Amino acid sequence: MKLQTKALYNLLRLNLIEDDSIQCEPWQIEDLREVSTDELLQKFSALGVFLDKEQFIIYSDNCDTPEDLAEFLFADYKDPKIHDQLYLLVFELWRRLLPEKQSLSIFCDELDHLIFAYDRGKLESDEPLQDGLANLEEILDENADIGAEPTDVFQSLCEYCAHDIESFLYDFISEQIDAHNELYASELLEGFYPYMTDLRWFDFLRTRLLSYQDIAEANHVISHLMNELGQHPDLDLQIEVLRFMVNTGDRGLFVQLVHQTLPLLKTEEDFLELLEIVADYYRRLDQEEVEESIQKIMERRGHREPLQELDFSDPDLIAFNNLMKRT
């Protein structure tokens, strides 16, 4: 998926927070939201463009988006770096001077801004993000209602977002379930489900919600999900399902999924994570002998590097596999 220009620079700024070794120029990662309007206009002047607020608004009259305006004003600028600098300045001026002229890029930039603040605990209230997600669903529905394929609509919109929106929706709905906001979680799940590309993750969320009303039915749904995972494995999802099953899972299904997951492990970190989940499961069953056997394996491996590659001929892996066959 090719990101649109504003999303691309937002992503660069996000990546730099995680990895400060990334090489970039200051203008590429500057947060222009923190720059005054006068300073924005001065930055235009520094690039050889003389523009004031009144002229900006006049020029924008015949344009629907900041992208249209940047193309109208700067089509003759052949240097892509200069063009992008000018575009980013136009985008920020449009955002603050023309709030009534919303565009998809403006909306998605604001959604990125809200997600960034939410992930870092900087939102005083979740209400702006909830409003943003409601508007996101409305945009998707409007486009799907005119005959567009839902997943295509979603993918097209995601080109304007720096964040992985599908992953964020999964995490956000999961957090609502954890906080026992089941009704809101259910509404989000129902609204966004048709647009998601990997439905297995969202089927799992449905299972978690179902477990509050009917554990037996939830285990039945997990059985179907496991069949799908048997054909198309996903280590991360299988670990999530196992962690959920510690509290509510059918024993036979739990052991079966452990066996399905074991061949997918790649690193020492993967193996220890699985061991911790299984030990927790048997602790809750008060099967101390099994739990202690697993704890001993974990203790023997505590000194290993987390990213060390697993050797499936390792005696501990063989012992764990045999232990699971006997339980």
Secondary structure, DSSP 8 states (H G I E B T S, - for coil): ----HHHHHHHHHHHHHH-TT----HHHH--GGGS-HHHHHHHHHHTT----HHHHHHHHTT-SSHHHHHHHHHTT---HHHHHHHHHHHHHHHHHH-TTS--HHHHHHHHHHHHHHHHTT--S-SHHHHHHHHHHHHHHHHHHHTT--HHHHHHHHHTT-SS-HHHHHHHHHHHHHHTT-HHHHHHHHHHHGGG-S-HHHHHHHHHHHHTTT-HHHHHHHHHHHHHHHHHS--HHHHHHHHHHHHHH--HHHHHHHHHHHGGG--BHHHHHHHHHHHHHHHHHTT-HHHHHHHHHHHHHTTTS-TT-B--TT-HHHHHHHHHHHH-
